[in-house]
């Protein structure tokens, strides 16, 4: 099993491989995310991620209560792959409390299994022939659902969240530790 990072809220169920790359199947409880969320105006366009990220950065001095991992933050893509709902983007951190400053949004990520992949240049080269460690590239290339299917799982149709999770304290010293999470059943 991949023991590089032990998240306090998740349990590694098992490790699997796809294209020679190790993935973890992790079990996560219900998790609250606090941050800035923006949805597209309709079901055919993407939300404005630059504006949402700017708002998140501008609020960094505003306390987020009871953070799970203060050194980590996430980009969360909401409703991607859904034709009947507008897409959203959230920049957030995990929290134990839904009591937060009113300038933030809070969403609940339901409990379940997740396919977790450590993002790296080597992994990117193997999956999609590039060196980007941007989480979006891991979802856009379509290889994570294929990895799930190759190991007997499918993308959870009831959870429309894709999560790119980064240790932002390490940004100044690349390569920083970062993961992509896809909900599975």
Rosetta constraint file for C-alpha pairs under 8 A:
AtomPair CA 1 CA 12 HARMONIC 7.85 0.50
AtomPair CA 1 CA 14 HARMONIC 6.45 0.50
AtomPair CA 1 CA 15 HARMONIC 5.17 0.50
AtomPair CA 1 CA 24 HARMONIC 7.24 0.50
AtomPair CA 2 CA 15 HARMONIC 6.85 0.50
AtomPair CA 2 CA 22 HARMONIC 7.54 0.50
AtomPair CA 2 CA 23 HARMONIC 7.72 0.50
AtomPair CA 2 CA 24 HARMONIC 6.74 0.50
AtomPair CA 6 CA 10 HARMONIC 7.64 0.50
AtomPair CA 7 CA 11 HARMONIC 7.71 0.50
AtomPair CA 8 CA 68 HARMONIC 7.81 0.50
AtomPair CA 9 CA 28 HARMONIC 6.31 0.50
AtomPair CA 9 CA 29 HARMONIC 6.84 0.50
AtomPair CA 10 CA 26 HARMONIC 6.20 0.50
AtomPair CA 10 CA 27 HARMONIC 5.48 0.50
AtomPair CA 10 CA 28 HARMONIC 4.63 0.50
AtomPair CA 10 CA 29 HARMONIC 7.04 0.50
AtomPair CA 11 CA 26 HARMONIC 5.41 0.50
AtomPair CA 11 CA 27 HARMONIC 5.17 0.50
AtomPair CA 11 CA 28 HARMONIC 6.72 0.50
AtomPair CA 12 CA 24 HARMONIC 6.50 0.50
AtomPair CA 12 CA 25 HARMONIC 6.01 0.50
AtomPair CA 12 CA 26 HARMONIC 4.37 0.50
AtomPair CA 12 CA 27 HARMONIC 6.39 0.50
AtomPair CA 13 CA 24 HARMONIC 7.43 0.50
AtomPair CA 13 CA 25 HARMONIC 5.48 0.50
AtomPair CA 13 CA 26 HARMONIC 5.33 0.50
AtomPair CA 13 CA 27 HARMONIC 6.52 0.50
AtomPair CA 14 CA 24 HARMONIC 5.95 0.50
AtomPair CA 14 CA 25 HARMONIC 5.39 0.50
AtomPair CA 14 CA 26 HARMONIC 7.26 0.50
AtomPair CA 15 CA 22 HARMONIC 6.59 0.50
AtomPair CA 15 CA 23 HARMONIC 5.58 0.50
AtomPair CA 15 CA 24 HARMONIC 4.38 0.50
AtomPair CA 15 CA 25 HARMONIC 5.96 0.50
AtomPair CA 16 CA 22 HARMONIC 5.76 0.50
AtomPair CA 16 CA 23 HARMONIC 5.26 0.50
AtomPair CA 16 CA 24 HARMONIC 6.23 0.50
AtomPair CA 16 CA 25 HARMONIC 7.35 0.50
AtomPair CA 16 CA 151 HARMONIC 6.91 0.50
AtomPair CA 17 CA 21 HARMONIC 5.22 0.50
AtomPair CA 17 CA 22 HARMONIC 4.55 0.50
AtomPair CA 17 CA 23 HARMONIC 5.85 0.50
AtomPair CA 17 CA 147 HARMONIC 7.59 0.50
AtomPair CA 17 CA 151 HARMONIC 7.76 0.50
AtomPair CA 18 CA 22 HARMONIC 6.80 0.50
AtomPair CA 18 CA 23 HARMONIC 7.68 0.50
AtomPair CA 18 CA 147 HARMONIC 5.41 0.50
AtomPair CA 18 CA 150 HARMONIC 7.12 0.50
AtomPair CA 18 CA 151 HARMONIC 7.91 0.50
AtomPair CA 19 CA 126 HARMONIC 7.23 0.50
AtomPair CA 19 CA 127 HARMONIC 7.48 0.50
AtomPair CA 21 CA 123 HARMONIC 6.94 0.50
AtomPair CA 21 CA 126 HARMONIC 7.89 0.50
AtomPair CA 22 CA 117 HARMONIC 7.37 0.50
AtomPair CA 23 CA 115 HARMONIC 6.70 0.50
AtomPair CA 23 CA 116 HARMONIC 5.75 0.50
AtomPair CA 23 CA 117 HARMONIC 5.04 0.50
AtomPair CA 23 CA 118 HARMONIC 7.54 0.50
AtomPair CA 24 CA 115 HARMONIC 5.92 0.50
AtomPair CA 24 CA 116 HARMONIC 5.07 0.50
AtomPair CA 24 CA 117 HARMONIC 6.56 0.50
AtomPair CA 25 CA 113 HARMONIC 6.62 0.50
AtomPair CA 25 CA 114 HARMONIC 5.72 0.50
AtomPair CA 25 CA 115 HARMONIC 4.84 0.50
AtomPair CA 25 CA 116 HARMONIC 6.17 0.50
AtomPair CA 26 CA 113 HARMONIC 5.61 0.50
AtomPair CA 26 CA 114 HARMONIC 5.26 0.50
AtomPair CA 26 CA 115 HARMONIC 6.45 0.50
AtomPair CA 26 CA 116 HARMONIC 6.79 0.50
AtomPair CA 27 CA 111 HARMONIC 7.47 0.50
AtomPair CA 27 CA 112 HARMONIC 5.62 0.50
AtomPair CA 27 CA 113 HARMONIC 4.55 0.50
AtomPair CA 27 CA 114 HARMONIC 6.30 0.50
AtomPair CA 28 CA 111 HARMONIC 5.35 0.50
AtomPair CA 28 CA 112 HARMONIC 5.54 0.50
AtomPair CA 28 CA 113 HARMONIC 6.33 0.50
AtomPair CA 28 CA 114 HARMONIC 7.26 0.50
AtomPair CA 29 CA 110 HARMONIC 6.86 0.50
AtomPair CA 29 CA 111 HARMONIC 4.12 0.50
AtomPair CA 29 CA 112 HARMONIC 6.52 0.50
AtomPair CA 30 CA 108 HARMONIC 6.66 0.50
AtomPair CA 30 CA 109 HARMONIC 5.58 0.50
AtomPair CA 30 CA 110 HARMONIC 4.54 0.50
AtomPair CA 30 CA 111 HARMONIC 4.24 0.50
AtomPair CA 30 CA 112 HARMONIC 7.88 0.50
AtomPair CA 31 CA 94 HARMONIC 6.79 0.50
AtomPair CA 31 CA 95 HARMONIC 7.31 0.50
AtomPair CA 31 CA 96 HARMONIC 7.56 0.50
AtomPair CA 31 CA 108 HARMONIC 5.65 0.50
AtomPair CA 31 CA 109 HARMONIC 5.02 0.50
AtomPair CA 31 CA 110 HARMONIC 6.58 0.50
AtomPair CA 31 CA 111 HARMONIC 7.20 0.50
AtomPair CA 32 CA 94 HARMONIC 5.75 0.50
AtomPair CA 32 CA 95 HARMONIC 5.46 0.50
AtomPair CA 32 CA 96 HARMONIC 6.51 0.50
AtomPair CA 32 CA 97 HARMONIC 7.19 0.50
AtomPair CA 32 CA 98 HARMONIC 6.94 0.50
AtomPair CA 32 CA 106 HARMONIC 6.58 0.50
AtomPair CA 32 CA 107 HARMONIC 5.73 0.50
AtomPair CA 32 CA 108 HARMONIC 4.56 0.50
AtomPair CA 32 CA 109 HARMONIC 6.16 0.50
AtomPair CA 33 CA 92 HARMONIC 5.82 0.50
AtomPair CA 33 CA 93 HARMONIC 5.42 0.50
AtomPair CA 33 CA 94 HARMONIC 4.54 0.50
AtomPair CA 33 CA 95 HARMONIC 5.86 0.50
AtomPair CA 33 CA 106 HARMONIC 5.48 0.50
AtomPair CA 33 CA 107 HARMONIC 5.37 0.50
AtomPair CA 33 CA 108 HARMONIC 6.32 0.50
AtomPair CA 33 CA 109 HARMONIC 7.38 0.50
AtomPair CA 34 CA 64 HARMONIC 7.14 0.50
AtomPair CA 34 CA 92 HARMONIC 5.16 0.50
AtomPair CA 34 CA 93 HARMONIC 5.48 0.50
AtomPair CA 34 CA 94 HARMONIC 6.35 0.50
AtomPair CA 34 CA 95 HARMONIC 6.56 0.50
AtomPair CA 34 CA 98 HARMONIC 7.83 0.50
AtomPair CA 34 CA 100 HARMONIC 7.61 0.50
AtomPair CA 34 CA 104 HARMONIC 6.36 0.50
AtomPair CA 34 CA 105 HARMONIC 5.80 0.50
AtomPair CA 34 CA 106 HARMONIC 4.52 0.50
AtomPair CA 34 CA 107 HARMONIC 6.81 0.50
AtomPair CA 35 CA 56 HARMONIC 6.48 0.50
AtomPair CA 35 CA 90 HARMONIC 6.74 0.50
AtomPair CA 35 CA 91 HARMONIC 5.59 0.50
AtomPair CA 35 CA 92 HARMONIC 4.04 0.50
AtomPair CA 35 CA 93 HARMONIC 6.43 0.50
AtomPair CA 35 CA 104 HARMONIC 5.13 0.50
AtomPair CA 35 CA 105 HARMONIC 5.52 0.50
AtomPair CA 35 CA 106 HARMONIC 6.59 0.50
AtomPair CA 36 CA 52 HARMONIC 6.22 0.50
AtomPair CA 36 CA 53 HARMONIC 7.56 0.50
AtomPair CA 36 CA 55 HARMONIC 6.87 0.50
AtomPair CA 36 CA 56 HARMONIC 5.51 0.50
AtomPair CA 36 CA 90 HARMONIC 5.40 0.50
AtomPair CA 36 CA 91 HARMONIC 5.48 0.50
AtomPair CA 36 CA 92 HARMONIC 6.41 0.50
AtomPair CA 36 CA 104 HARMONIC 5.63 0.50
AtomPair CA 36 CA 105 HARMONIC 5.65 0.50
AtomPair CA 37 CA 52 HARMONIC 6.59 0.50
AtomPair CA 37 CA 88 HARMONIC 6.85 0.50
AtomPair CA 37 CA 89 HARMONIC 5.71 0.50
AtomPair CA 37 CA 90 HARMONIC 4.17 0.50
AtomPair CA 37 CA 91 HARMONIC 6.70 0.50
AtomPair CA 37 CA 105 HARMONIC 6.26 0.50
AtomPair CA 38 CA 47 HARMONIC 6.19 0.50
AtomPair CA 38 CA 48 HARMONIC 7.10 0.50
AtomPair CA 38 CA 49 HARMONIC 7.69 0.50
AtomPair CA 38 CA 52 HARMONIC 6.28 0.50
AtomPair CA 38 CA 88 HARMONIC 5.41 0.50
AtomPair CA 38 CA 89 HARMONIC 5.66 0.50
AtomPair CA 38 CA 90 HARMONIC 6.52 0.50
AtomPair CA 39 CA 46 HARMONIC 7.54 0.50
AtomPair CA 39 CA 47 HARMONIC 5.05 0.50
AtomPair CA 39 CA 48 HARMONIC 7.75 0.50
AtomPair CA 39 CA 86 HARMONIC 6.16 0.50
AtomPair CA 39 CA 87 HARMONIC 5.63 0.50
AtomPair CA 39 CA 88 HARMONIC 3.98 0.50
AtomPair CA 39 CA 89 HARMONIC 6.60 0.50
AtomPair CA 40 CA 45 HARMONIC 5.99 0.50
AtomPair CA 40 CA 46 HARMONIC 5.21 0.50
AtomPair CA 40 CA 47 HARMONIC 3.93 0.50
AtomPair CA 40 CA 48 HARMONIC 7.10 0.50
AtomPair CA 40 CA 86 HARMONIC 5.49 0.50
AtomPair CA 40 CA 87 HARMONIC 5.60 0.50
AtomPair CA 40 CA 88 HARMONIC 6.07 0.50
AtomPair CA 41 CA 45 HARMONIC 7.33 0.50
AtomPair CA 41 CA 47 HARMONIC 7.33 0.50
AtomPair CA 41 CA 86 HARMONIC 6.95 0.50
AtomPair CA 42 CA 85 HARMONIC 7.79 0.50
AtomPair CA 42 CA 86 HARMONIC 5.41 0.50
AtomPair CA 43 CA 83 HARMONIC 6.42 0.50
AtomPair CA 43 CA 84 HARMONIC 6.34 0.50
AtomPair CA 43 CA 85 HARMONIC 5.41 0.50
AtomPair CA 43 CA 86 HARMONIC 4.17 0.50
AtomPair CA 43 CA 87 HARMONIC 6.74 0.50
AtomPair CA 44 CA 83 HARMONIC 7.71 0.50
AtomPair CA 44 CA 86 HARMONIC 7.12 0.50
AtomPair CA 45 CA 86 HARMONIC 7.49 0.50
AtomPair CA 45 CA 87 HARMONIC 7.20 0.50
AtomPair CA 46 CA 86 HARMONIC 7.67 0.50
AtomPair CA 46 CA 87 HARMONIC 5.65 0.50
AtomPair CA 46 CA 88 HARMONIC 6.93 0.50
AtomPair CA 47 CA 87 HARMONIC 6.29 0.50
AtomPair CA 47 CA 88 HARMONIC 5.49 0.50
AtomPair CA 47 CA 89 HARMONIC 6.46 0.50
AtomPair CA 48 CA 52 HARMONIC 6.38 0.50
AtomPair CA 48 CA 89 HARMONIC 7.82 0.50
AtomPair CA 49 CA 53 HARMONIC 5.96 0.50
AtomPair CA 49 CA 89 HARMONIC 6.20 0.50
AtomPair CA 50 CA 54 HARMONIC 6.10 0.50
AtomPair CA 51 CA 55 HARMONIC 6.19 0.50
AtomPair CA 52 CA 56 HARMONIC 6.22 0.50
AtomPair CA 52 CA 89 HARMONIC 7.45 0.50
AtomPair CA 52 CA 90 HARMONIC 7.20 0.50
AtomPair CA 52 CA 91 HARMONIC 7.30 0.50
AtomPair CA 53 CA 57 HARMONIC 6.15 0.50
AtomPair CA 53 CA 91 HARMONIC 6.37 0.50
AtomPair CA 54 CA 58 HARMONIC 6.08 0.50
AtomPair CA 55 CA 59 HARMONIC 6.33 0.50
AtomPair CA 56 CA 60 HARMONIC 6.50 0.50
AtomPair CA 56 CA 91 HARMONIC 6.47 0.50
AtomPair CA 56 CA 92 HARMONIC 7.81 0.50
AtomPair CA 62 CA 101 HARMONIC 7.64 0.50
AtomPair CA 63 CA 101 HARMONIC 7.34 0.50
AtomPair CA 64 CA 95 HARMONIC 7.80 0.50
AtomPair CA 64 CA 100 HARMONIC 6.26 0.50
AtomPair CA 64 CA 101 HARMONIC 7.19 0.50
AtomPair CA 65 CA 95 HARMONIC 6.94 0.50
AtomPair CA 65 CA 96 HARMONIC 7.86 0.50
AtomPair CA 65 CA 97 HARMONIC 6.55 0.50
AtomPair CA 65 CA 99 HARMONIC 7.34 0.50
AtomPair CA 65 CA 100 HARMONIC 6.24 0.50
AtomPair CA 66 CA 95 HARMONIC 5.48 0.50
AtomPair CA 66 CA 96 HARMONIC 5.49 0.50
AtomPair CA 66 CA 97 HARMONIC 6.04 0.50
AtomPair CA 67 CA 93 HARMONIC 6.93 0.50
AtomPair CA 67 CA 94 HARMONIC 5.78 0.50
AtomPair CA 67 CA 95 HARMONIC 4.21 0.50
AtomPair CA 67 CA 96 HARMONIC 6.31 0.50
AtomPair CA 67 CA 97 HARMONIC 7.98 0.50
AtomPair CA 68 CA 93 HARMONIC 7.79 0.50
AtomPair CA 68 CA 94 HARMONIC 5.41 0.50
AtomPair CA 68 CA 95 HARMONIC 5.12 0.50
AtomPair CA 68 CA 96 HARMONIC 6.46 0.50
AtomPair CA 69 CA 93 HARMONIC 7.51 0.50
AtomPair CA 69 CA 94 HARMONIC 6.72 0.50
AtomPair CA 69 CA 95 HARMONIC 7.98 0.50
AtomPair CA 70 CA 93 HARMONIC 7.48 0.50
AtomPair CA 71 CA 167 HARMONIC 5.71 0.50
AtomPair CA 71 CA 168 HARMONIC 5.97 0.50
AtomPair CA 71 CA 169 HARMONIC 5.61 0.50
AtomPair CA 72 CA 93 HARMONIC 6.70 0.50
AtomPair CA 72 CA 165 HARMONIC 6.94 0.50
AtomPair CA 72 CA 166 HARMONIC 5.51 0.50
AtomPair CA 72 CA 167 HARMONIC 4.31 0.50
AtomPair CA 72 CA 168 HARMONIC 5.56 0.50
AtomPair CA 72 CA 169 HARMONIC 7.37 0.50
AtomPair CA 73 CA 91 HARMONIC 7.22 0.50
AtomPair CA 73 CA 92 HARMONIC 5.67 0.50
AtomPair CA 73 CA 93 HARMONIC 4.76 0.50
AtomPair CA 73 CA 94 HARMONIC 7.59 0.50
AtomPair CA 73 CA 165 HARMONIC 5.91 0.50
AtomPair CA 73 CA 166 HARMONIC 5.55 0.50
AtomPair CA 73 CA 167 HARMONIC 6.54 0.50
AtomPair CA 73 CA 168 HARMONIC 6.53 0.50
AtomPair CA 74 CA 90 HARMONIC 7.84 0.50
AtomPair CA 74 CA 91 HARMONIC 5.61 0.50
AtomPair CA 74 CA 92 HARMONIC 5.29 0.50
AtomPair CA 74 CA 93 HARMONIC 6.12 0.50
AtomPair CA 74 CA 163 HARMONIC 6.55 0.50
AtomPair CA 74 CA 164 HARMONIC 5.38 0.50
AtomPair CA 74 CA 165 HARMONIC 4.37 0.50
AtomPair CA 74 CA 166 HARMONIC 6.02 0.50
AtomPair CA 75 CA 89 HARMONIC 6.99 0.50
AtomPair CA 75 CA 90 HARMONIC 5.71 0.50
AtomPair CA 75 CA 91 HARMONIC 4.68 0.50
AtomPair CA 75 CA 92 HARMONIC 6.61 0.50
AtomPair CA 75 CA 163 HARMONIC 5.94 0.50
AtomPair CA 75 CA 164 HARMONIC 5.14 0.50
AtomPair CA 75 CA 165 HARMONIC 6.65 0.50
AtomPair CA 76 CA 89 HARMONIC 5.69 0.50
AtomPair CA 76 CA 90 HARMONIC 4.98 0.50
AtomPair CA 76 CA 91 HARMONIC 6.32 0.50
AtomPair CA 76 CA 92 HARMONIC 7.59 0.50
AtomPair CA 76 CA 161 HARMONIC 6.39 0.50
AtomPair CA 76 CA 162 HARMONIC 5.62 0.50
AtomPair CA 76 CA 163 HARMONIC 4.57 0.50
AtomPair CA 76 CA 164 HARMONIC 6.32 0.50
AtomPair CA 77 CA 87 HARMONIC 7.39 0.50
AtomPair CA 77 CA 88 HARMONIC 5.93 0.50
AtomPair CA 77 CA 89 HARMONIC 4.80 0.50
AtomPair CA 77 CA 90 HARMONIC 6.57 0.50
AtomPair CA 77 CA 160 HARMONIC 7.97 0.50
AtomPair CA 77 CA 161 HARMONIC 5.61 0.50
AtomPair CA 77 CA 162 HARMONIC 5.09 0.50
AtomPair CA 77 CA 163 HARMONIC 6.49 0.50
AtomPair CA 78 CA 87 HARMONIC 5.67 0.50
AtomPair CA 78 CA 88 HARMONIC 4.75 0.50
AtomPair CA 78 CA 89 HARMONIC 5.93 0.50
AtomPair CA 78 CA 90 HARMONIC 7.59 0.50
AtomPair CA 78 CA 160 HARMONIC 5.68 0.50
AtomPair CA 78 CA 161 HARMONIC 4.84 0.50
AtomPair CA 78 CA 162 HARMONIC 6.77 0.50
AtomPair CA 79 CA 85 HARMONIC 6.37 0.50
AtomPair CA 79 CA 86 HARMONIC 6.61 0.50
AtomPair CA 79 CA 87 HARMONIC 4.95 0.50
AtomPair CA 79 CA 88 HARMONIC 6.54 0.50
AtomPair CA 79 CA 160 HARMONIC 4.78 0.50
AtomPair CA 79 CA 161 HARMONIC 6.45 0.50
AtomPair CA 80 CA 87 HARMONIC 5.60 0.50
AtomPair CA 80 CA 88 HARMONIC 7.72 0.50
AtomPair CA 80 CA 160 HARMONIC 6.64 0.50
AtomPair CA 80 CA 161 HARMONIC 7.52 0.50
AtomPair CA 80 CA 162 HARMONIC 7.95 0.50
AtomPair CA 81 CA 160 HARMONIC 7.70 0.50
AtomPair CA 82 CA 86 HARMONIC 7.82 0.50
AtomPair CA 82 CA 87 HARMONIC 7.83 0.50
AtomPair CA 82 CA 160 HARMONIC 7.64 0.50
AtomPair CA 98 CA 106 HARMONIC 6.54 0.50
AtomPair CA 100 CA 104 HARMONIC 6.85 0.50
AtomPair CA 100 CA 106 HARMONIC 7.89 0.50
AtomPair CA 109 CA 161 HARMONIC 7.73 0.50
AtomPair CA 110 CA 159 HARMONIC 7.38 0.50
AtomPair CA 112 CA 183 HARMONIC 7.34 0.50
AtomPair CA 112 CA 184 HARMONIC 7.64 0.50
AtomPair CA 112 CA 185 HARMONIC 7.78 0.50
AtomPair CA 113 CA 183 HARMONIC 6.06 0.50
AtomPair CA 113 CA 184 HARMONIC 5.52 0.50
AtomPair CA 113 CA 185 HARMONIC 6.35 0.50
AtomPair CA 114 CA 181 HARMONIC 6.05 0.50
AtomPair CA 114 CA 182 HARMONIC 5.37 0.50
AtomPair CA 114 CA 183 HARMONIC 4.39 0.50
AtomPair CA 114 CA 184 HARMONIC 5.34 0.50
AtomPair CA 115 CA 144 HARMONIC 7.87 0.50
AtomPair CA 115 CA 148 HARMONIC 7.07 0.50
AtomPair CA 115 CA 181 HARMONIC 5.53 0.50
AtomPair CA 115 CA 182 HARMONIC 5.11 0.50
AtomPair CA 115 CA 183 HARMONIC 6.32 0.50
AtomPair CA 115 CA 184 HARMONIC 6.51 0.50
AtomPair CA 116 CA 179 HARMONIC 6.55 0.50
AtomPair CA 116 CA 180 HARMONIC 5.74 0.50
AtomPair CA 116 CA 181 HARMONIC 4.66 0.50
AtomPair CA 116 CA 182 HARMONIC 6.74 0.50
AtomPair CA 117 CA 179 HARMONIC 5.39 0.50
AtomPair CA 117 CA 180 HARMONIC 5.27 0.50
AtomPair CA 117 CA 181 HARMONIC 6.62 0.50
AtomPair CA 118 CA 123 HARMONIC 7.88 0.50
AtomPair CA 118 CA 177 HARMONIC 7.57 0.50
AtomPair CA 118 CA 178 HARMONIC 5.93 0.50
AtomPair CA 118 CA 179 HARMONIC 4.39 0.50
AtomPair CA 118 CA 180 HARMONIC 6.55 0.50
AtomPair CA 119 CA 123 HARMONIC 6.29 0.50
AtomPair CA 119 CA 124 HARMONIC 7.14 0.50
AtomPair CA 119 CA 133 HARMONIC 5.57 0.50
AtomPair CA 119 CA 134 HARMONIC 7.94 0.50
AtomPair CA 119 CA 135 HARMONIC 7.46 0.50
AtomPair CA 119 CA 177 HARMONIC 7.63 0.50
AtomPair CA 119 CA 178 HARMONIC 5.57 0.50
AtomPair CA 119 CA 179 HARMONIC 5.21 0.50
AtomPair CA 119 CA 180 HARMONIC 6.69 0.50
AtomPair CA 120 CA 124 HARMONIC 6.13 0.50
AtomPair CA 120 CA 131 HARMONIC 7.65 0.50
AtomPair CA 120 CA 132 HARMONIC 7.71 0.50
AtomPair CA 120 CA 133 HARMONIC 5.51 0.50
AtomPair CA 120 CA 175 HARMONIC 7.63 0.50
AtomPair CA 120 CA 178 HARMONIC 7.84 0.50
AtomPair CA 121 CA 125 HARMONIC 6.16 0.50
AtomPair CA 121 CA 130 HARMONIC 7.46 0.50
AtomPair CA 121 CA 131 HARMONIC 4.52 0.50
AtomPair CA 121 CA 132 HARMONIC 6.22 0.50
AtomPair CA 121 CA 133 HARMONIC 6.13 0.50
AtomPair CA 122 CA 126 HARMONIC 6.39 0.50
AtomPair CA 122 CA 131 HARMONIC 7.14 0.50
AtomPair CA 123 CA 127 HARMONIC 6.13 0.50
AtomPair CA 124 CA 128 HARMONIC 5.72 0.50
AtomPair CA 124 CA 129 HARMONIC 6.26 0.50
AtomPair CA 124 CA 130 HARMONIC 5.50 0.50
AtomPair CA 124 CA 131 HARMONIC 5.34 0.50
AtomPair CA 124 CA 132 HARMONIC 6.31 0.50
AtomPair CA 124 CA 133 HARMONIC 6.68 0.50
AtomPair CA 124 CA 138 HARMONIC 7.70 0.50
AtomPair CA 125 CA 129 HARMONIC 4.13 0.50
AtomPair CA 125 CA 130 HARMONIC 4.84 0.50
AtomPair CA 125 CA 131 HARMONIC 5.71 0.50
AtomPair CA 127 CA 141 HARMONIC 7.88 0.50
AtomPair CA 127 CA 143 HARMONIC 6.63 0.50
AtomPair CA 128 CA 141 HARMONIC 6.40 0.50
AtomPair CA 128 CA 143 HARMONIC 7.94 0.50
AtomPair CA 132 CA 137 HARMONIC 7.21 0.50
AtomPair CA 133 CA 137 HARMONIC 7.40 0.50
AtomPair CA 133 CA 138 HARMONIC 7.91 0.50
AtomPair CA 134 CA 138 HARMONIC 7.23 0.50
AtomPair CA 135 CA 139 HARMONIC 6.88 0.50
AtomPair CA 135 CA 163 HARMONIC 7.74 0.50
AtomPair CA 135 CA 164 HARMONIC 5.01 0.50
AtomPair CA 135 CA 165 HARMONIC 7.98 0.50
AtomPair CA 135 CA 179 HARMONIC 7.45 0.50
AtomPair CA 135 CA 180 HARMONIC 5.94 0.50
AtomPair CA 136 CA 140 HARMONIC 5.97 0.50
AtomPair CA 136 CA 164 HARMONIC 7.47 0.50
AtomPair CA 137 CA 141 HARMONIC 5.94 0.50
AtomPair CA 138 CA 142 HARMONIC 7.17 0.50
AtomPair CA 138 CA 143 HARMONIC 7.16 0.50
AtomPair CA 138 CA 144 HARMONIC 7.00 0.50
AtomPair CA 138 CA 180 HARMONIC 7.09 0.50
AtomPair CA 139 CA 143 HARMONIC 7.27 0.50
AtomPair CA 139 CA 144 HARMONIC 6.64 0.50
AtomPair CA 139 CA 162 HARMONIC 7.63 0.50
AtomPair CA 142 CA 146 HARMONIC 6.87 0.50
AtomPair CA 143 CA 147 HARMONIC 6.08 0.50
AtomPair CA 144 CA 148 HARMONIC 6.28 0.50
AtomPair CA 144 CA 182 HARMONIC 7.29 0.50
AtomPair CA 145 CA 149 HARMONIC 6.21 0.50
AtomPair CA 145 CA 154 HARMONIC 6.73 0.50
AtomPair CA 145 CA 155 HARMONIC 6.16 0.50
AtomPair CA 145 CA 182 HARMONIC 7.87 0.50
AtomPair CA 146 CA 150 HARMONIC 6.01 0.50
AtomPair CA 147 CA 151 HARMONIC 6.41 0.50
AtomPair CA 148 CA 152 HARMONIC 6.44 0.50
AtomPair CA 148 CA 153 HARMONIC 4.87 0.50
AtomPair CA 148 CA 154 HARMONIC 5.69 0.50
AtomPair CA 148 CA 155 HARMONIC 7.17 0.50
AtomPair CA 148 CA 184 HARMONIC 7.27 0.50
AtomPair CA 149 CA 153 HARMONIC 4.88 0.50
AtomPair CA 149 CA 154 HARMONIC 5.37 0.50
AtomPair CA 153 CA 184 HARMONIC 6.20 0.50
AtomPair CA 153 CA 185 HARMONIC 5.56 0.50
AtomPair CA 154 CA 184 HARMONIC 5.42 0.50
AtomPair CA 154 CA 185 HARMONIC 5.61 0.50
AtomPair CA 155 CA 182 HARMONIC 7.10 0.50
AtomPair CA 155 CA 183 HARMONIC 5.78 0.50
AtomPair CA 155 CA 184 HARMONIC 4.34 0.50
AtomPair CA 155 CA 185 HARMONIC 6.36 0.50
AtomPair CA 156 CA 160 HARMONIC 7.84 0.50
AtomPair CA 156 CA 183 HARMONIC 5.33 0.50
AtomPair CA 156 CA 184 HARMONIC 4.39 0.50
AtomPair CA 156 CA 185 HARMONIC 5.25 0.50
AtomPair CA 159 CA 183 HARMONIC 6.50 0.50
AtomPair CA 160 CA 183 HARMONIC 7.92 0.50
AtomPair CA 161 CA 182 HARMONIC 7.35 0.50
AtomPair CA 161 CA 183 HARMONIC 7.18 0.50
AtomPair CA 162 CA 180 HARMONIC 7.61 0.50
AtomPair CA 162 CA 181 HARMONIC 6.05 0.50
AtomPair CA 162 CA 182 HARMONIC 5.40 0.50
AtomPair CA 162 CA 183 HARMONIC 7.26 0.50
AtomPair CA 163 CA 180 HARMONIC 5.75 0.50
AtomPair CA 163 CA 181 HARMONIC 4.99 0.50
AtomPair CA 163 CA 182 HARMONIC 6.77 0.50
AtomPair CA 164 CA 178 HARMONIC 7.32 0.50
AtomPair CA 164 CA 179 HARMONIC 5.83 0.50
AtomPair CA 164 CA 180 HARMONIC 4.61 0.50
AtomPair CA 164 CA 181 HARMONIC 6.40 0.50
AtomPair CA 165 CA 178 HARMONIC 5.58 0.50
AtomPair CA 165 CA 179 HARMONIC 5.17 0.50
AtomPair CA 165 CA 180 HARMONIC 6.28 0.50
AtomPair CA 165 CA 181 HARMONIC 7.75 0.50
AtomPair CA 166 CA 176 HARMONIC 7.54 0.50
AtomPair CA 166 CA 177 HARMONIC 6.17 0.50
AtomPair CA 166 CA 178 HARMONIC 4.31 0.50
AtomPair CA 166 CA 179 HARMONIC 6.51 0.50
AtomPair CA 167 CA 171 HARMONIC 7.31 0.50
AtomPair CA 167 CA 176 HARMONIC 6.59 0.50
AtomPair CA 167 CA 177 HARMONIC 5.67 0.50
AtomPair CA 167 CA 178 HARMONIC 6.25 0.50
AtomPair CA 168 CA 176 HARMONIC 7.75 0.50
AtomPair CA 170 CA 174 HARMONIC 6.74 0.50
AtomPair CA 170 CA 175 HARMONIC 7.80 0.50
AtomPair CA 170 CA 176 HARMONIC 5.03 0.50
AtomPair CA 170 CA 177 HARMONIC 7.19 0.50
AtomPair CA 171 CA 175 HARMONIC 7.68 0.50
AtomPair CA 171 CA 176 HARMONIC 5.82 0.50
